[in-house]
């Protein structure tokens, strides 16, 4: 029996599994955040090494694949690879064959069991990532909050705050959203709004959950904001539909705004089905860490 390690490393936690060639999970372990761009390369390497050693046990590992937020650039992946190797040398532990990819690559592989398909992700940020019949990968969006991330939690939150600020200084009438926000966050005017938004305890992207909840309760301003963001995500899919992926495109919705049933995700799905009959919305087949295992199997054959 052959064994593989798959790791999904993110900005809040890291998941690792030891699985056999039939994708049966033998052992799993979770750790702290391992995005090297936020925790640093040395800390990331230490945490990833610890998980590799922990789940490997005494098994002979054919290959370990790490899918990692913060590894999108080759120089970052190479630096992290060297850092993990350095830790293993220092601690006298022989690492298995090791590959470092992006977290989106392993998520995509797991979602469709290695077959063609597309991920539309909307959480704090947003991106569409897809693979065609020839295993070519391509993306739409994902440019970050300064110039992109349309349809994301940050984009929704920013639009909501823009609407609220206009209500506060008279550029538009007060809305149900601005009235609710004032009471919820004890904001009494422009200065207190600016102080709140710029405080460390306030997360703009988290505001999206409130907007979605209020839209579900028929708040007109929140519905308007979400309708605009849905149109932006539809533009991502229009770009996808121009690519020759397969006769029928399987699309998996990911991220904390789309993976659960809520006003936003349901309305988006209705719009996708209305405009794109060739697209089938499906649930992910495997977890990202098992997607990493699938890729590990390919590397070791």
ChimeraX attribute file (.defattr): number of C-alpha atoms within 10 A of each C-alpha:
attribute: neighborCount
match mode: 1-to-1
recipient: residues
	/A:1	6
	/A:2	14
	/A:3	23
	/A:4	31
	/A:5	31
	/A:6	29
	/A:7	30
	/A:8	29
	/A:9	30
	/A:10	21
	/A:11	16
	/A:12	11
	/A:13	13
	/A:14	22
	/A:15	21
	/A:16	28
	/A:17	28
	/A:18	27
	/A:19	24
	/A:20	18
	/A:21	15
	/A:22	10
	/A:23	17
	/A:24	12
	/A:25	16
	/A:26	13
	/A:27	14
	/A:28	18
	/A:29	15
	/A:30	15
	/A:31	16
	/A:32	17
	/A:33	20
	/A:34	28
	/A:35	23
	/A:36	23
	/A:37	13
	/A:38	15
	/A:39	14
	/A:40	12
	/A:41	21
	/A:42	16
	/A:43	17
	/A:44	22
	/A:45	24
	/A:46	16
	/A:47	18
	/A:48	25
	/A:49	20
	/A:50	17
	/A:51	21
	/A:52	22
	/A:53	15
	/A:54	16
	/A:55	21
	/A:56	23
	/A:57	11
	/A:58	8
	/A:59	11
	/A:60	12
	/A:61	19
	/A:62	19
	/A:63	23
	/A:64	29
	/A:65	28
	/A:66	29
	/A:67	27
	/A:68	24
	/A:69	20
	/A:70	20
	/A:71	22
	/A:72	16
	/A:73	10
	/A:74	11
	/A:75	10
	/A:76	15
	/A:77	21
	/A:78	13
	/A:79	16
	/A:80	22
	/A:81	16
	/A:82	13
	/A:83	19
	/A:84	23
	/A:85	18
	/A:86	16
	/A:87	18
	/A:88	18
	/A:89	12
	/A:90	9
	/A:91	10
	/A:92	9
	/A:93	12
	/A:94	10
	/A:95	18
	/A:96	17
	/A:97	14
	/A:98	16
	/A:99	18
	/A:100	20
	/A:101	21
	/A:102	19
	/A:103	24
	/A:104	22
	/A:105	21
	/A:106	28
	/A:107	24
	/A:108	28
	/A:109	28
	/A:110	23
	/A:111	27
	/A:112	22
	/A:113	18
	/A:114	18
	/A:115	16
	/A:116	23
	/A:117	27
	/A:118	29
	/A:119	26
	/A:120	22
	/A:121	25
	/A:122	25
	/A:123	20
	/A:124	23
	/A:125	21
	/A:126	27
	/A:127	25
	/A:128	24
	/A:129	22
	/A:130	25
	/A:131	23
	/A:132	17
	/A:133	13
	/A:134	11
	/A:135	13
	/A:136	10
	/A:137	16
	/A:138	13
	/A:139	16
	/A:140	18
	/A:141	19
	/A:142	18
	/A:143	13
	/A:144	15
	/A:145	16
	/A:146	7
	/A:147	9
	/A:148	16
	/A:149	24
	/A:150	26
	/A:151	28
	/A:152	30
	/A:153	27
	/A:154	25
	/A:155	25
	/A:156	27
	/A:157	22
	/A:158	17
	/A:159	18
	/A:160	24
	/A:161	19
	/A:162	12
	/A:163	21
	/A:164	26
	/A:165	19
	/A:166	15
	/A:167	18
	/A:168	20
	/A:169	12
	/A:170	9
	/A:171	11
	/A:172	12
	/A:173	13
	/A:174	16
	/A:175	17
	/A:176	15
	/A:177	21
	/A:178	21
	/A:179	14
	/A:180	14
	/A:181	18
	/A:182	16
	/A:183	10
	/A:184	9
	/A:185	11
	/A:186	12
	/A:187	18
	/A:188	11
	/A:189	12
	/A:190	15
	/A:191	9
	/A:192	14
	/A:193	20
	/A:194	12
	/A:195	12
	/A:196	16
	/A:197	13
	/A:198	12
	/A:199	10
	/A:200	8
	/A:201	8
	/A:202	12
	/A:203	16
	/A:204	19
	/A:205	17
	/A:206	15
	/A:207	19
	/A:208	26
	/A:209	17
	/A:210	15
	/A:211	24
	/A:212	22
	/A:213	15
	/A:214	19
	/A:215	21
	/A:216	15
	/A:217	12
	/A:218	12
	/A:219	16
	/A:220	14
	/A:221	19
	/A:222	25
	/A:223	19
	/A:224	13
	/A:225	20
	/A:226	24
	/A:227	15
	/A:228	15
	/A:229	21
	/A:230	22
	/A:231	15
	/A:232	16
	/A:233	24
	/A:234	19
	/A:235	15
	/A:236	21
	/A:237	20
	/A:238	15
	/A:239	13
	/A:240	19
	/A:241	15
	/A:242	8
	/A:243	11
	/A:244	13
	/A:245	21
	/A:246	15
	/A:247	9
	/A:248	13
	/A:249	22
	/A:250	22
	/A:251	23
	/A:252	22
	/A:253	23
	/A:254	21
	/A:255	18
	/A:256	16
	/A:257	23
	/A:258	21
	/A:259	17
	/A:260	13
	/A:261	11
	/A:262	16
	/A:263	19
	/A:264	24
	/A:265	19
	/A:266	13
	/A:267	14
	/A:268	21
	/A:269	15
	/A:270	10
	/A:271	14
	/A:272	20
	/A:273	13
	/A:274	10
	/A:275	12
	/A:276	14
	/A:277	10
	/A:278	14
	/A:279	19
	/A:280	15
	/A:281	16
	/A:282	16
	/A:283	14
	/A:284	21
	/A:285	16
	/A:286	20
	/A:287	17
	/A:288	27
	/A:289	29
	/A:290	30
	/A:291	30
	/A:292	34
	/A:293	32
	/A:294	25
	/A:295	25
	/A:296	24
	/A:297	21
	/A:298	11
	/A:299	15
	/A:300	12
	/A:301	6
